[in-house]
Amino acid sequence: MRKVKIKRCQYATSPISEESLYCDVYALLNNDEQLLFHESLWLADIARSKPIETVRAHANDLLSFVKMAHPLGGWSAINQQKMTGYLHGDLFLRRRYKRSTIRRHIATLKSFYHWLEQKGYLEDTPDFIWDYEHLYGNHETDVTAHHSSQHSYHALYIDPALFFGTLLPAVTATNGFIRMRDQLCLRLGYECGTRAHEVLKIDAGLTKSAIAIAKEKNDGLWAVTTIRLTGKGGRSRDLLIPPRLCEFIWAYLTKYRNNINQTKGPLICTYKGEPLNDTKYASNVFKSTYLNAKLVRAHHQGYHRLRKSFGTNLTQYCYDSGMDPWVLVPRRLGHKDKNTTLKYIQFEALRNKRSDVLRRLHMMAPRYSSIQS
């Protein structure tokens, strides 16, 4: 994406002399060199009344915002969480912009969204909270507690409403077996934190037995079920399956999988119960489902977004429940390196404005000074 300067654009005609009036304008182009309509129209609109240097500054600010927003669906798809992630994570923490620079970016975005409402492209201007002054207050340690590699997490995170309300229903295979199998692939990543290749290693018979035992011990109610999974690097960990996913797996088993080779072999399998040889099968399911849902993939990352979202939700659960994320998160996700766990804790703290957590991370910073992107 880039901005271009267009010289001597006619913007009006004198009603007396009938002379044409001209000004220089800026426009924004996407990666296909196609004009970004709303953004360019706004820049052209303000060029009639503002110095070209001011218009150029607005164009730079808007281009920065568009590069973040476009993979997520554009300006219309930006909610408070994503806007805060952009201002606090990208502009303040990663780029380390001065207070005056962030103030100008916010002024640009406020003006752009107000213009969208005035022109009828929005029913109402979004009621964004633009707070940022606290970032420059007495919590300077909050800045150094972060590493730039985790600030893209706000673009990768999938919230529950998007996953269950939009993404999961977009699995539209006409065959019932394939549809439930593919939905299960996605749910294992989002609700259990599996990697794409790990999905294919889950044994159907052992899973069925574990769910049945857990349900029996819970007086016939669906309960958290634990199975052993061998993951990355041959390391084993306990995979905890939440109750509602156990119910879904049981329905899948009862309706389809039990009738295939006596439930022997992998849970995710072919029509004959044989293993799927494509280790990227779950990743391909994610990509095709995202396409069906008419969503734009951010940062070109696929199935692993589900695992990242699970880790973020798990970290929040830890804080909400008074548990230690440094213990539970690596255990549930199979992290060998604490730096990996650190990224989840940093992002969750940024997302939920946990200044106390950020300050503690700063005090621990020397222990994690070798974090790599």
C-alpha positions as CSV (number, residue, x, y, z in Angstrom):
1,M,0.0,0.0,0.0
2,R,1.2,3.5,-0.7
3,K,0.2,7.1,-1.1
4,V,0.5,9.1,-4.3
5,K,0.5,12.8,-5.0
6,I,-1.8,13.9,-7.8
7,K,-1.0,17.4,-9.1
8,R,-3.5,20.0,-10.3
9,C,-6.8,18.3,-9.7
10,Q,-9.8,20.4,-10.6
11,Y,-12.0,20.8,-7.5
12,A,-14.3,23.7,-8.5
13,T,-15.2,26.3,-11.2
14,S,-15.6,30.0,-10.7
15,P,-19.3,30.9,-11.3
16,I,-18.2,34.4,-12.5
17,S,-15.1,33.8,-14.6
18,E,-15.8,30.1,-15.3
19,E,-12.2,29.5,-14.6
20,S,-11.2,26.1,-13.2
21,L,-9.7,25.9,-9.8
22,Y,-7.0,23.4,-9.0
23,C,-5.2,21.9,-6.0
24,D,-2.8,19.1,-5.4
25,V,-4.2,16.0,-3.6
26,Y,-3.1,12.8,-2.2
27,A,-4.6,9.4,-2.8
28,L,-4.1,5.9,-1.2
29,L,-3.6,2.8,-3.3
30,N,-3.9,-0.8,-2.1
31,N,-1.4,-3.6,-2.8
32,D,-3.1,-4.1,-6.2
33,E,-2.6,-0.5,-7.1
34,Q,-6.3,0.1,-6.9
35,L,-7.7,3.3,-5.4
36,L,-8.9,3.1,-1.8
37,F,-12.2,4.9,-2.4
38,H,-13.3,6.4,0.9
39,E,-9.8,7.2,2.2
40,S,-8.8,8.9,-1.1
41,L,-12.1,10.8,-1.3
42,W,-11.6,12.2,2.2
43,L,-8.1,13.3,1.4
44,A,-9.3,15.0,-1.8
45,D,-12.1,16.7,0.2
46,I,-9.7,18.2,2.8
47,A,-7.2,19.2,0.1
48,R,-9.6,22.0,-1.0
49,S,-9.2,23.8,2.3
50,K,-5.9,22.8,3.9
51,P,-2.2,23.3,3.0
52,I,-0.7,20.5,1.0
53,E,1.8,19.8,3.9
54,T,-1.2,19.2,6.2
55,V,-2.9,16.9,3.7
56,R,0.4,15.0,3.3
57,A,0.6,14.5,7.1
58,H,-3.0,13.3,7.1
59,A,-2.3,10.9,4.2
60,N,0.7,9.4,6.1
61,D,-1.4,8.9,9.3
62,L,-4.3,7.4,7.3
63,L,-2.0,5.1,5.4
64,S,-0.5,3.8,8.6
65,F,-4.0,3.1,9.9
66,V,-5.1,1.4,6.6
67,K,-2.2,-1.0,6.7
68,M,-3.5,-2.2,10.0
69,A,-7.2,-2.1,9.2
70,H,-7.3,-3.5,5.7
71,P,-6.3,-7.1,6.6
72,L,-9.1,-7.0,9.2
73,G,-11.8,-5.9,6.8
74,G,-11.1,-2.2,6.5
75,W,-12.2,0.8,8.6
76,S,-15.7,-0.5,9.0
77,A,-14.5,-3.6,10.8
78,I,-12.4,-1.7,13.5
79,N,-13.9,-1.9,17.0
80,Q,-12.6,-0.5,20.3
81,Q,-10.3,-3.4,21.0
82,K,-8.6,-3.2,17.6
83,M,-8.4,0.6,17.8
84,T,-6.8,0.5,21.3
85,G,-4.4,-2.2,20.1
86,Y,-3.4,0.0,17.2
87,L,-2.9,3.2,19.2
88,H,-1.3,1.6,22.3
89,G,0.5,-1.3,20.8
90,D,1.6,-0.2,17.3
91,L,2.0,3.6,17.7
92,F,3.1,3.9,21.3
93,L,4.8,0.7,22.2
94,R,6.3,-0.5,18.9
95,R,7.0,2.8,17.2
96,R,7.5,4.8,20.4
97,Y,5.8,7.8,19.0
98,K,5.8,11.1,20.9
99,R,2.7,12.4,22.6
100,S,2.2,15.0,19.9
101,T,2.5,12.4,17.1
102,I,-0.2,10.2,18.6
103,R,-2.4,13.2,19.2
104,R,-2.1,14.0,15.4
105,H,-2.9,10.4,14.4
106,I,-6.0,10.5,16.6
107,A,-7.1,13.9,15.2
108,T,-6.7,12.4,11.7
109,L,-8.8,9.3,12.5
110,K,-11.5,11.3,14.3
111,S,-11.8,13.6,11.3
112,F,-11.9,10.7,8.8
113,Y,-14.7,8.8,10.8
114,H,-16.7,12.1,11.2
115,W,-16.5,12.7,7.5
116,L,-17.7,9.1,6.8
117,E,-20.8,9.9,9.0
118,Q,-21.4,13.2,7.3
119,K,-21.3,11.7,3.8
120,G,-23.6,8.9,4.8
121,Y,-21.1,6.0,4.8
122,L,-21.7,5.5,8.5
123,E,-24.9,5.8,10.4
124,D,-23.0,7.1,13.5
125,T,-19.5,7.9,14.2
126,P,-18.0,5.1,16.4
127,D,-17.8,6.0,20.1
128,F,-14.1,5.2,20.3
129,I,-12.3,5.8,23.6
130,W,-9.1,7.6,22.4
131,D,-7.3,7.7,25.8
132,Y,-3.5,7.6,25.6
133,E,-2.3,10.2,28.0
134,H,-1.9,7.6,30.8
135,L,0.8,5.9,28.6
136,Y,3.0,8.9,29.2
137,G,2.3,9.2,32.9
138,N,4.0,7.6,35.9
139,H,4.1,4.1,34.3
140,E,7.2,4.5,32.1
141,T,8.1,0.9,33.0
142,D,5.0,-0.2,31.1
143,V,6.8,0.7,27.9
144,T,9.9,-1.3,28.4
145,A,8.0,-4.4,29.5
146,H,7.0,-5.1,26.0
147,H,8.6,-6.5,22.9
148,S,7.5,-5.5,19.5
149,S,7.0,-9.0,18.3
150,Q,3.8,-9.4,20.3
151,H,2.0,-6.3,19.2
152,S,0.7,-7.9,16.0
153,Y,-1.3,-10.2,18.3
154,H,-4.2,-7.7,18.4
155,A,-4.6,-8.4,14.6
156,L,-4.3,-12.1,15.0
157,Y,-6.6,-12.5,18.0
158,I,-10.1,-14.0,17.2
159,D,-12.7,-13.2,19.9
160,P,-15.4,-15.8,20.8
161,A,-18.2,-13.8,19.1
162,L,-16.3,-13.9,15.7
163,F,-15.3,-17.5,16.1
164,F,-18.6,-19.0,17.1
165,G,-20.8,-16.5,15.4
166,T,-19.1,-16.1,12.0
167,L,-16.2,-18.5,11.5
168,L,-17.6,-21.8,12.7
169,P,-20.9,-21.5,10.8
170,A,-18.9,-20.9,7.6
171,V,-17.8,-24.5,7.5
172,T,-20.3,-25.4,4.8
173,A,-19.5,-28.9,3.5
174,T,-22.7,-30.5,2.3
175,N,-21.5,-33.9,3.6
176,G,-22.4,-34.1,7.3
177,F,-19.4,-36.2,8.3
178,I,-17.0,-33.7,6.6
179,R,-18.8,-30.7,8.1
180,M,-18.6,-32.0,11.7
181,R,-15.0,-33.2,11.1
182,D,-13.9,-29.8,9.9
183,Q,-15.7,-27.9,12.6
184,L,-14.0,-30.2,15.1
185,C,-10.6,-29.3,13.6
186,L,-11.3,-25.6,14.2
187,R,-12.8,-26.1,17.7
188,L,-9.8,-28.1,18.9
189,G,-7.5,-25.3,18.0
190,Y,-9.6,-22.5,19.5
191,E,-10.9,-24.3,22.6
192,C,-7.9,-26.6,23.3
193,G,-4.9,-24.8,21.8
194,T,-3.8,-27.6,19.4
195,R,-1.4,-27.0,16.6
196,A,-2.6,-28.0,13.1
197,H,-0.6,-31.2,12.9
198,E,-1.5,-32.2,16.4
199,V,-5.2,-32.4,15.5
200,L,-4.5,-35.5,13.4
201,K,-2.8,-37.3,16.3
202,I,-5.8,-37.5,18.6
203,D,-7.0,-41.1,19.0
204,A,-10.7,-41.7,18.6
205,G,-11.0,-44.6,20.9
206,L,-9.0,-43.1,23.7
207,T,-11.0,-39.8,23.4
208,K,-14.3,-41.7,23.5
209,S,-13.3,-43.6,26.6
210,A,-12.0,-40.5,28.4
211,I,-15.1,-38.5,27.7
212,A,-17.4,-41.4,28.9
213,I,-15.4,-41.8,32.1
214,A,-15.3,-38.0,32.9
215,K,-19.1,-37.8,32.3
216,E,-19.8,-40.8,34.5
217,K,-17.7,-39.3,37.4
218,N,-19.7,-36.1,37.0
219,D,-23.1,-37.7,37.6
220,G,-23.9,-38.0,33.9
221,L,-23.1,-34.3,33.0
222,W,-20.5,-33.3,30.5
223,A,-17.2,-32.6,32.2
224,V,-13.7,-31.4,31.4
225,T,-11.9,-34.4,29.8
226,T,-8.1,-34.9,29.8
227,I,-6.3,-36.9,27.1
228,R,-2.5,-37.3,26.6
229,L,-1.2,-35.7,23.4
230,T,2.3,-35.8,21.9
231,G,3.1,-32.4,20.4
232,K,6.0,-30.4,19.0
233,G,9.4,-31.9,19.5
234,G,7.9,-35.2,20.8
235,R,6.9,-33.5,24.0
236,S,3.8,-34.9,25.7
237,R,1.2,-32.8,27.5
238,D,-2.3,-33.1,28.9
239,L,-5.0,-31.8,26.4
240,L,-8.0,-30.6,28.4
241,I,-11.3,-30.7,26.4
242,P,-14.0,-28.4,27.8
243,P,-17.5,-29.8,28.4
244,R,-19.3,-28.3,25.5
245,L,-16.6,-29.5,23.1
246,C,-16.9,-33.0,24.7
247,E,-20.6,-32.9,23.9
248,F,-19.8,-32.0,20.3
249,I,-17.2,-34.7,20.0
250,W,-19.7,-37.3,21.4
251,A,-22.3,-36.2,18.8
252,Y,-19.6,-36.6,16.1
253,L,-18.7,-40.0,17.4
254,T,-22.2,-41.2,17.8
255,K,-23.4,-40.0,14.4
256,Y,-20.4,-40.9,12.3
257,R,-17.1,-42.0,13.8
258,N,-18.5,-45.0,15.8
259,N,-19.7,-46.5,12.5
260,I,-16.2,-46.4,10.9
261,N,-13.8,-49.3,11.7
262,Q,-15.0,-49.6,15.3
263,T,-13.6,-46.2,16.3
264,K,-10.0,-47.4,15.7
265,G,-7.4,-44.9,14.6
266,P,-7.5,-41.1,14.6
267,L,-10.4,-39.0,15.6
268,I,-10.0,-36.9,12.5
269,C,-9.9,-39.4,9.7
270,T,-11.0,-40.4,6.2
271,Y,-14.3,-42.1,5.3
272,K,-12.6,-45.4,6.1
273,G,-11.1,-44.4,9.4
274,E,-7.6,-44.0,7.9
275,P,-5.2,-41.2,8.8
276,L,-5.3,-38.0,6.7
277,N,-1.8,-37.9,5.2
278,D,-1.9,-34.1,4.7
279,T,-0.4,-32.6,7.8
280,K,-1.7,-29.2,6.7
281,Y,-5.3,-30.4,6.6
282,A,-6.5,-28.4,9.5
283,S,-4.7,-25.3,8.1
284,N,-6.4,-25.7,4.8
285,V,-9.8,-26.0,6.6
286,F,-9.1,-22.7,8.4
287,K,-8.1,-21.0,5.2
288,S,-11.2,-22.2,3.2
289,T,-13.5,-21.4,6.1
290,Y,-12.1,-17.9,6.5
291,L,-12.7,-17.4,2.7
292,N,-16.3,-18.7,3.1
293,A,-16.9,-16.3,5.9
294,K,-15.7,-13.4,3.7
295,L,-13.0,-12.5,6.2
296,V,-9.6,-11.2,5.3
297,R,-6.7,-13.1,6.8
298,A,-4.4,-10.9,8.9
299,H,-0.7,-11.3,8.5
300,H,-1.3,-14.4,6.3
301,Q,-1.2,-16.5,9.4
302,G,-3.7,-19.4,9.4
303,Y,-4.6,-22.1,11.9
304,H,-2.1,-21.0,14.4
305,R,-4.3,-17.9,15.1
306,L,-6.7,-20.3,16.8
307,R,-3.9,-21.4,19.2
308,K,-2.9,-17.8,19.8
309,S,-6.5,-16.9,20.6
310,F,-6.8,-19.9,23.0
311,G,-3.6,-18.8,24.8
312,T,-4.9,-15.3,25.2
313,N,-8.2,-16.5,26.5
314,L,-6.5,-18.9,28.9
315,T,-4.3,-16.1,30.2
316,Q,-7.3,-13.9,30.9
317,Y,-9.0,-16.9,32.6
318,C,-6.0,-17.3,34.9
319,Y,-6.2,-13.6,36.0
320,D,-10.0,-13.7,36.4
321,S,-9.8,-16.9,38.4
322,G,-6.8,-16.0,40.6
323,M,-4.5,-18.6,39.0
324,D,-0.9,-18.2,37.9
325,P,-0.6,-17.9,34.1
326,W,3.2,-18.7,34.3
327,V,2.2,-22.1,35.5
328,L,-1.0,-22.9,33.6
329,V,-0.3,-21.4,30.2
330,P,3.0,-23.3,29.4
331,R,1.5,-26.5,30.8
332,R,-1.6,-26.3,28.6
333,L,0.1,-25.1,25.5
334,G,3.3,-27.2,25.8
335,H,5.7,-24.2,25.9
336,K,9.3,-25.1,26.4
337,D,10.6,-21.5,26.3
338,K,9.2,-19.0,28.8
339,N,9.7,-16.3,26.3
340,T,6.8,-17.8,24.3
341,T,4.6,-17.6,27.4
342,L,5.7,-14.1,28.0
343,K,4.3,-12.9,24.7
344,Y,0.8,-14.2,25.7
345,I,1.0,-12.5,29.1
346,Q,2.2,-9.3,27.6
347,F,-0.6,-9.1,25.0
348,E,-3.3,-10.0,27.4
349,A,-2.1,-7.3,29.8
350,L,-2.1,-4.8,27.0
351,R,-5.5,-5.8,25.8
352,N,-7.1,-5.6,29.3
353,K,-4.9,-2.7,30.5
354,R,-3.3,-4.6,33.4
355,S,-0.7,-2.0,34.4
356,D,0.3,-3.9,37.5
357,V,1.2,-6.9,35.3
358,L,3.2,-4.8,32.9
359,R,5.2,-3.3,35.7
360,R,6.0,-6.7,37.1
361,L,7.1,-7.8,33.7
362,H,9.4,-4.8,33.5
363,M,11.1,-5.9,36.8
364,M,11.6,-9.3,35.2
365,A,12.9,-7.9,31.9
366,P,16.6,-8.9,32.4
367,R,15.6,-12.5,32.6
368,Y,13.9,-12.3,29.1
369,S,16.2,-9.9,27.4
370,S,16.9,-12.3,24.6
371,I,13.4,-12.5,23.2
372,Q,13.5,-12.7,19.4
373,S,10.7,-11.8,16.9
